[in-house]
């Protein structure tokens, strides 16, 4: 694998918070993310204007400015919380970020929020993008930032600006500057070619990380963002591997003599938890990545698998057949105090703890369907979010507000990636070049 596989995701050098905000000190514009249904906030995102008519390897400044605005608008639209207005309706021309807008022109098209911005290239070749977020009704600036990066990283700048807008208007962290690793699938259903692949959360900057010669499954991100753990069948031998995104190198995590399943990192990145099958029985094991020491956490004759840590590492959720059918259990991270938390109709699989700690997502199996749902860690408040033929394998966005999963179509038999928010109303397909399964969402990338 090539060196520096994530180079295009790097190079963001800094940000500066603007001082001396213009307008009233307090503005009331706010998006409530906790409502069951949301009326999206109308927001205008004109093209970022070029300070100078320069050309870069990534295109002209005018082209970059238009592209940055388009990505910001697309990110906000996909969240389901915002409704970017059609630029054809704009009365005012795009303006520099440091020019006070004519708010009456934006109120006339029912915009409640406005983003103005500009792009420029420094003498050292770096791209500079500035933006300001305005409350149109209060005629007040809400925030303003400057980002500096390599010209080719304009898309990542746009994601970071969208995150800043999302955070200012919702009061919660954004999730747009992140990636998804998944299994890209192709070929005959009886002889599938499965490859590791990675992309931005919106499907852009797509790359394959393996050549497909060997079967790969269950990729999961490390909290340090630059390592992935996964299961691979090299020479028909199933093993758990670590993949370093900086170097492109693979490392055998453990040469276990039997089948291993569903490896996943601990919150501190120092341990990996997995399921190990022996004599027809599967139990939960934990490996210390520093010492390579392994300890067994469950010793039940039933099948225990799909473990996931709580955000503070104190507890583990997993599914087990110990109650007679596949259900969700929670235990302390040392394997003690095992408690069943799922009691609804049907079976439960692939539990994964939210990064916020407030919910556990799962796949619910029943009524000839696989659906994505969530419940609290004590099992209360169960809600099913999707209702398709076969949805499974949920993974959380970094802010714990959105889930990505894969869907098998009953009609075509194809697998695709989808996302859904916690309301269950904002469901969208995630574009991939091939069929796709088993996604895993990264943490927010480094500043």
BELLIN-V31426 format. One record per pair of residues at least 24 apart in sequence whose ideal C-beta (glycine too) atoms are under 10 Angstrom apart, sorted by the first residue. I is the first residue (numbers start at 0). J is the second residue. Records with the same first field share a line. If there is no record, write none. Layout:
I = J + J
//
This chain:
0 = 195 + 206 + 207 + 208 + 209 + 210 + 242 + 243 + 244 + 246 + 247 + 248 + 249
1 = 206 + 208 + 246 + 247
2 = 245 + 246 + 247 + 248
3 = 244 + 245 + 246 + 247
4 = 197 + 206 + 208 + 225 + 242 + 243 + 244 + 245 + 246 + 247 + 248
5 = 178 + 197 + 204 + 206 + 224 + 225 + 243 + 244 + 245 + 247 + 444
6 = 149 + 151 + 152 + 244 + 245
7 = 149 + 151 + 152 + 154 + 155 + 199 + 204 + 206
8 = 152 + 154 + 155 + 176 + 177 + 178 + 197 + 199 + 204 + 206 + 224 + 225 + 244 + 441 + 444 + 445
9 = 148 + 149 + 152 + 155 + 245 + 444 + 445
10 = 125 + 126 + 147 + 148 + 149 + 150 + 151 + 152 + 155
11 = 146 + 147 + 148 + 149 + 152 + 155 + 156 + 159 + 176 + 444 + 445 + 446
12 = 125 + 126 + 127 + 146 + 147 + 148 + 149 + 152 + 446
13 = 125 + 127 + 145 + 146 + 147 + 148 + 446
14 = 128 + 129 + 144 + 145 + 146 + 147 + 148 + 156 + 159 + 160 + 163 + 446
15 = 127 + 129 + 143 + 144 + 145 + 146 + 147
16 = 142 + 143 + 144 + 145 + 163
17 = 96 + 97 + 129 + 130 + 131 + 140 + 142 + 143 + 144 + 145
18 = 143
19 = 140 + 143
20 = 131 + 139 + 140 + 141 + 142 + 143
21 = 97 + 99 + 100 + 131 + 133 + 138 + 139 + 140 + 143
22 = 99 + 102 + 133 + 134 + 137 + 138 + 139 + 140 + 141
23 = 134 + 137 + 138 + 139 + 140
24 = 139
25 = 134 + 137 + 139
26 = 112 + 132 + 133 + 134 + 135 + 136 + 137 + 138 + 139 + 140 + 141 + 167
27 = 134 + 136 + 137 + 139
28 = 111 + 112 + 132 + 133 + 134 + 135 + 136 + 137 + 139 + 141 + 167 + 168
29 = 134 + 167 + 168 + 169 + 170
30 = 78 + 80 + 81 + 111 + 112 + 165 + 167 + 168 + 169 + 170 + 171
31 = 80 + 169 + 170
32 = 78 + 79 + 80 + 165 + 168 + 169 + 170 + 171 + 398 + 400 + 420 + 421 + 422
33 = 169 + 171 + 421 + 422
34 = 80 + 422
35 = 421 + 422 + 423 + 424
36 = 79 + 422 + 423 + 424 + 425
37 = 78 + 79 + 80 + 81 + 420 + 422 + 424 + 425
38 = 80 + 82
39 = 75 + 76 + 78 + 79 + 80 + 81 + 82 + 83 + 425
40 = 75 + 80 + 81 + 82 + 83 + 110 + 111 + 112 + 168 + 169
41 = 81 + 82 + 83 + 84 + 105 + 108 + 109 + 110 + 111 + 112 + 113 + 135
42 = 71 + 72 + 75 + 76 + 80 + 81 + 82 + 83 + 84 + 105 + 110 + 111 + 112 + 113 + 114 + 132 + 133 + 135 + 164 + 168
43 = 68 + 72 + 83 + 84 + 85 + 86 + 88 + 89 + 91 + 93 + 100 + 104 + 105 + 108 + 109 + 110 + 111 + 112 + 113 + 114 + 115 + 133 + 135
44 = 68 + 69 + 70 + 71 + 72 + 73 + 74 + 75 + 76 + 81 + 83 + 84 + 86 + 89 + 93 + 110 + 112 + 113 + 114 + 115 + 116 + 130 + 157 + 160 + 161 + 164
45 = 72 + 84 + 86 + 89 + 91 + 92 + 93 + 94 + 100 + 105 + 113 + 114 + 115 + 116
46 = 86 + 89 + 92 + 93 + 115 + 116 + 117 + 118
47 = 71 + 93 + 95 + 96 + 114 + 115 + 116 + 117 + 118 + 119 + 128 + 129 + 130 + 153 + 156 + 157 + 160
48 = 92 + 93 + 94 + 95 + 96 + 98 + 115 + 116 + 117 + 118 + 119
49 = 95 + 117 + 118 + 119 + 120
50 = 95 + 96 + 117 + 118 + 119 + 120 + 127 + 129
51 = 118 + 119 + 120
53 = 118 + 119 + 120 + 126 + 150
54 = 120 + 150
55 = 118 + 120 + 124 + 125 + 126 + 149 + 150 + 151 + 153
56 = 124 + 149 + 150 + 151
57 = 120 + 126 + 149 + 150 + 151 + 152 + 153 + 154
58 = 150 + 151 + 153
60 = 117 + 118 + 119 + 120 + 126 + 150
61 = 118
62 = 118 + 153
63 = 118 + 119 + 120 + 126 + 128 + 150 + 153 + 154 + 156 + 157
64 = 93 + 116 + 117 + 118 + 119 + 128 + 153
65 = 93 + 118
66 = 118 + 153 + 154 + 157
67 = 116 + 117 + 118 + 126 + 128 + 130 + 146 + 153 + 154 + 156 + 157 + 158 + 160 + 161
68 = 93 + 114 + 115 + 116 + 118 + 130 + 157 + 160
69 = 154 + 157
70 = 153 + 154 + 155 + 156 + 157 + 158 + 160 + 161 + 175 + 199 + 201 + 203
71 = 114 + 116 + 130 + 156 + 157 + 158 + 159 + 160 + 161 + 162 + 163 + 164 + 175
72 = 114 + 157 + 161
73 = 157 + 158 + 161 + 175 + 201 + 203
74 = 157 + 158 + 160 + 161 + 162 + 164 + 165 + 173 + 174 + 175 + 176 + 200 + 201
75 = 112 + 114 + 160 + 161 + 164 + 165 + 168 + 173 + 175
76 = 425 + 427
77 = 161 + 175 + 200 + 201 + 401 + 418 + 420 + 425 + 427 + 429
78 = 161 + 165 + 169 + 173 + 174 + 175 + 396 + 400 + 401 + 418 + 420 + 425 + 427
79 = 400 + 401 + 418 + 419 + 420 + 422 + 424 + 425 + 426 + 427
80 = 165 + 168 + 169 + 400 + 420 + 422 + 425
81 = 111 + 112 + 161 + 164 + 165 + 168 + 169
82 = 109 + 110 + 111
83 = 110 + 112 + 114
84 = 108 + 109 + 110 + 111 + 112 + 113
91 = 115
93 = 117
95 = 129 + 131
96 = 128 + 129 + 130 + 131 + 132 + 140 + 143 + 144 + 145
97 = 129 + 131 + 143
98 = 131
99 = 131 + 133 + 138 + 140
100 = 131 + 133 + 135 + 138 + 140
102 = 133 + 134 + 135 + 136 + 137 + 138 + 139
103 = 135 + 138
104 = 135
105 = 133 + 135 + 136 + 138
106 = 135 + 136 + 138
108 = 135
109 = 135
110 = 135 + 136
111 = 135 + 136 + 137 + 168
112 = 136 + 141 + 164 + 167 + 168
113 = 140 + 141
114 = 141 + 160 + 161 + 163 + 164
115 = 140 + 143
116 = 143 + 144 + 145 + 156 + 157 + 160
117 = 145
118 = 146 + 150 + 153 + 156
119 = 145
120 = 150
121 = 147
123 = 147
124 = 149 + 150
125 = 149 + 150 + 152
126 = 150 + 151 + 152 + 153 + 156
127 = 156
128 = 152 + 153 + 156 + 157 + 159 + 160
129 = 160
130 = 156 + 157 + 159 + 160 + 161 + 163 + 164
132 = 160 + 163 + 164 + 167 + 168
134 = 167 + 168
141 = 167 + 168
142 = 166 + 167 + 168
146 = 446
152 = 204
154 = 199 + 201 + 203 + 204
155 = 199 + 203 + 204 + 444
157 = 201
158 = 199 + 200 + 201 + 203 + 443 + 444
159 = 443 + 444 + 446
161 = 201
162 = 397 + 398 + 443
165 = 398 + 400
166 = 398
169 = 398 + 400
171 = 355 + 398 + 399 + 400
172 = 354 + 355 + 396 + 397 + 398 + 399 + 400 + 443
173 = 396 + 397 + 398 + 400 + 443
174 = 200 + 354 + 395 + 396 + 397 + 398 + 399 + 400 + 401 + 440 + 441 + 442 + 443
175 = 199 + 200 + 201 + 396 + 397 + 398 + 443
176 = 200 + 397 + 441 + 443 + 444 + 445 + 446
177 = 201 + 220 + 224 + 396 + 397 + 398 + 440 + 441 + 442 + 443 + 444
178 = 204 + 206 + 220 + 224 + 244 + 439 + 440 + 441 + 442 + 443 + 444
179 = 205 + 218 + 220 + 394 + 396 + 403 + 416 + 418 + 429 + 431 + 435 + 438 + 439 + 440 + 441
180 = 206 + 208 + 218 + 219 + 220 + 227 + 229 + 242 + 244 + 394 + 437 + 438 + 439 + 440 + 441
181 = 218 + 392 + 394 + 403 + 405 + 416 + 429 + 431 + 433 + 435 + 436 + 437 + 438 + 439 + 440
182 = 209 + 214 + 215 + 216 + 217 + 218 + 229 + 392 + 405 + 414 + 433 + 434 + 435 + 436 + 437 + 438 + 439
183 = 207 + 208 + 209 + 211 + 215 + 431 + 432 + 433 + 434 + 435 + 436
184 = 211 + 405 + 413 + 414 + 431 + 433 + 434 + 435 + 436 + 437
185 = 211 + 432 + 433 + 434
186 = 211 + 433 + 434
188 = 412 + 413
191 = 414 + 434 + 436
192 = 433
193 = 231 + 232 + 433 + 434 + 436 + 437
194 = 433
195 = 227 + 229 + 231 + 240 + 242 + 249
196 = 431 + 432 + 433 + 435 + 438
197 = 227 + 242 + 244 + 439 + 441
198 = 416 + 429 + 430 + 431 + 432 + 435 + 438
199 = 441 + 444
200 = 396 + 397 + 401 + 403 + 418 + 429 + 438 + 440 + 441
201 = 429 + 430
202 = 416 + 428 + 429 + 430 + 431 + 432 + 435
203 = 430
205 = 430 + 431 + 432 + 433
206 = 244
207 = 432 + 433
208 = 242 + 244 + 247 + 249
209 = 240 + 242 + 249
215 = 240 + 242 + 437
216 = 260 + 261 + 262 + 436 + 437
217 = 259 + 260 + 261 + 262 + 263 + 273 + 305 + 349 + 392 + 436 + 437 + 439
218 = 242 + 262 + 437 + 438 + 439
219 = 261 + 262 + 263 + 264 + 271 + 273 + 307 + 351 + 394 + 437 + 439 + 440 + 441
220 = 244 + 263 + 264 + 268 + 394 + 397 + 439 + 440 + 441 + 442
221 = 263 + 264 + 265 + 267 + 268 + 269 + 271 + 288 + 441 + 442
222 = 264 + 265 + 266 + 267 + 268 + 269 + 310 + 354 + 441 + 442
223 = 264 + 267 + 268 + 442 + 445
224 = 268 + 441 + 442 + 443 + 444 + 445
225 = 268 + 441 + 444 + 445
226 = 250 + 264 + 268 + 288
227 = 262 + 264 + 439 + 441
228 = 252 + 261 + 262 + 263 + 264 + 271 + 272 + 273 + 288 + 439
229 = 262 + 437 + 439
230 = 258 + 259 + 260 + 261 + 262 + 273
237 = 276
239 = 271 + 273 + 275 + 286
241 = 271 + 288
244 = 441
252 = 286 + 288 + 291
253 = 284 + 286 + 288 + 291 + 293
255 = 284 + 286 + 293
257 = 281
259 = 284
260 = 302 + 304 + 305 + 306
261 = 304 + 305 + 306 + 307 + 317 + 318 + 349 + 437
262 = 286 + 306
263 = 305 + 306 + 307 + 308 + 315 + 351 + 352 + 439
264 = 288 + 307 + 308
265 = 308 + 312 + 315 + 332
266 = 308 + 309 + 310 + 311 + 312 + 313 + 352 + 354
267 = 308 + 311 + 312
269 = 312
270 = 294 + 308 + 312 + 332
271 = 306
272 = 296 + 305 + 306 + 307 + 308 + 315 + 317 + 332
273 = 304 + 305 + 306
274 = 302 + 303 + 304 + 305 + 306 + 317 + 318
275 = 303 + 304
276 = 302 + 304
281 = 305 + 319 + 320
282 = 317 + 319 + 334
283 = 315 + 317 + 319 + 328 + 330 + 334
284 = 334
285 = 315 + 332 + 333 + 334
294 = 333 + 334
295 = 334
296 = 330 + 331 + 332 + 333 + 334 + 335 + 337
297 = 321 + 328 + 330 + 334 + 337
298 = 334
299 = 328 + 337
301 = 325
303 = 328 + 330 + 337
304 = 348 + 349
305 = 347 + 348 + 349 + 350 + 351 + 361 + 362 + 392
306 = 330 + 332 + 350 + 351 + 352
307 = 349 + 350 + 351 + 352 + 353 + 359 + 360 + 361 + 395
308 = 332 + 351 + 352
309 = 352 + 353 + 354 + 356 + 359 + 376
310 = 352 + 353 + 354 + 355 + 356 + 357 + 399
311 = 352 + 356
313 = 356
314 = 338 + 352 + 356 + 376
315 = 350 + 352
316 = 340 + 350 + 351 + 352 + 359 + 360 + 361 + 376
317 = 350
318 = 346 + 347 + 348 + 349 + 350 + 361 + 362
319 = 347
320 = 346
324 = 364
325 = 362 + 364
326 = 350 + 361 + 378
327 = 359 + 361 + 363 + 374 + 378
328 = 378
329 = 359 + 376 + 377 + 378
338 = 376 + 377 + 378
339 = 378
340 = 374 + 375 + 376 + 377 + 378 + 379 + 381
341 = 372 + 374 + 378 + 381
342 = 374 + 378 + 381
343 = 372 + 374 + 378 + 381 + 383
345 = 369 + 370 + 372 + 383
347 = 372 + 374 + 381
348 = 391 + 392
349 = 391 + 392 + 393 + 394 + 404 + 437
350 = 374 + 393
351 = 392 + 393 + 394 + 395 + 402 + 439 + 440
352 = 376 + 395 + 399
353 = 393 + 395 + 396 + 398 + 399 + 400 + 402 + 421
354 = 395 + 396 + 397 + 398 + 399 + 400 + 440 + 442 + 443
355 = 395 + 397 + 398 + 399 + 400
356 = 399
357 = 399 + 421
358 = 382 + 395 + 399 + 402 + 421
359 = 393 + 395
360 = 384 + 392 + 393 + 394 + 395 + 399 + 402 + 404 + 421
361 = 391 + 393
362 = 389 + 390 + 391 + 392 + 393 + 404
363 = 390 + 391
364 = 389 + 391
367 = 409
368 = 409
369 = 404 + 406 + 407
370 = 404
371 = 402 + 403 + 404 + 406 + 417 + 419 + 423 + 426
372 = 402 + 423
373 = 402 + 421 + 423
382 = 421 + 422 + 423
383 = 423
384 = 419 + 420 + 421 + 422 + 423 + 424 + 425 + 426
385 = 417 + 419 + 423 + 426
386 = 423 + 426
387 = 417 + 426
389 = 414
390 = 417 + 419 + 426
391 = 436 + 437
392 = 416 + 436 + 437 + 438 + 439
393 = 418 + 419 + 438 + 440
394 = 418 + 437 + 438 + 439 + 440 + 441
395 = 439 + 440
396 = 420 + 440 + 441 + 442 + 443
397 = 440 + 441 + 442 + 443 + 444
398 = 443
401 = 425 + 427 + 440
402 = 426 + 438 + 440
403 = 427 + 429 + 435 + 438 + 439 + 440
404 = 429 + 436 + 437 + 438
405 = 429 + 431 + 434 + 435 + 436 + 437 + 438
406 = 435 + 436
407 = 434 + 436
408 = 434
//
